[in-house]
Amino acid sequence: MCRNIRPLNNFAPPATDEEVRAAALQYVRKIGGSAKPSSANEAAYERAVDVIAQASRELIDSLVTSAPPKDREVEASKARARAAKRYAAVAS
């Protein structure tokens, strides 16, 4: 999976439409092989992002879990700690 796509399910507050669209955009860029499509392909990218964002929202909204919702700040803090450890290992 693309590193920039983050899990969006089971968070308090729930994932916003902007977060879902950003994940869809990252996915389309990854499989399309380009962060900035040519003008000839721009419409195709936009359609794909719209379709994937809609499907992703439907998926997230229909998932059921018995786990308590995760706190965004706690998860972000954990991610920062992992990144600091990962990049510290590279710097040494």
C-alpha positions in Angstrom: 0.0 0.0 0.0 1.1 3.6 -0.6 2.7 5.0 2.5 0.7 8.2 2.2 -2.7 6.4 2.4 -3.7 6.2 6.0 -6.4 4.0 7.6 -9.6 5.9 7.8 -11.9 3.5 9.6 -12.9 3.6 13.2 -11.7 7.0 14.2 -13.3 9.6 16.5 -14.4 11.9 14.9 -15.0 9.9 11.7 -13.0 10.5 8.5 -14.0 13.6 6.6 -14.9 13.6 3.0 -11.7 15.6 2.4 -9.6 12.8 4.0 -11.4 10.2 1.9 -10.8 12.2 -1.3 -7.1 12.7 -0.4 -6.6 9.0 0.1 -8.4 8.4 -3.3 -6.1 10.9 -5.0 -3.0 9.2 -3.6 -4.3 5.9 -4.8 -5.0 7.2 -8.3 -1.6 8.9 -8.5 0.1 5.7 -7.4 -1.6 3.4 -9.9 -1.6 6.0 -12.6 2.1 6.5 -12.2 2.0 10.2 -12.1 1.5 12.8 -9.4 0.5 15.4 -12.0 -1.2 13.9 -15.0 -0.9 15.4 -18.5 -3.8 17.6 -19.6 -4.9 14.8 -21.9 -5.3 12.5 -18.8 -6.5 15.0 -16.2 -10.2 14.3 -16.7 -9.6 10.5 -16.4 -7.7 11.1 -13.2 -10.5 13.3 -11.8 -13.2 10.7 -12.7 -11.2 7.9 -11.1 -10.7 10.0 -7.9 -14.4 10.7 -7.7 -15.4 7.0 -8.2 -12.8 5.7 -5.7 -13.6 8.3 -3.1 -17.3 7.4 -3.4 -16.6 3.7 -3.1 -14.2 4.3 -0.2 -16.8 6.4 1.7 -19.4 3.6 1.1 -16.9 1.0 2.5 -16.0 3.1 5.5 -19.6 3.8 6.3 -20.6 0.2 6.1 -17.8 -1.4 8.1 -18.7 -2.7 11.6 -16.3 -3.1 14.5 -16.6 -3.9 18.2 -13.3 -2.1 18.9 -13.5 1.4 20.5 -12.8 4.3 18.1 -9.2 5.3 17.9 -8.2 8.8 18.9 -6.6 10.8 16.1 -4.1 12.6 18.3 -2.9 9.4 19.9 -2.5 7.7 16.5 -0.7 10.8 15.1 1.7 10.8 18.1 2.5 7.1 17.5 3.1 7.7 13.8 5.5 10.6 14.7 7.4 8.4 17.1 7.7 5.7 14.5 9.0 8.2 12.0 11.5 9.7 14.4 12.8 6.2 15.2 12.9 5.2 11.5 14.7 8.4 10.3 17.1 8.4 13.3 18.2 4.9 12.2 18.9 6.2 8.7 20.8 9.2 10.0 23.2 7.1 12.1 
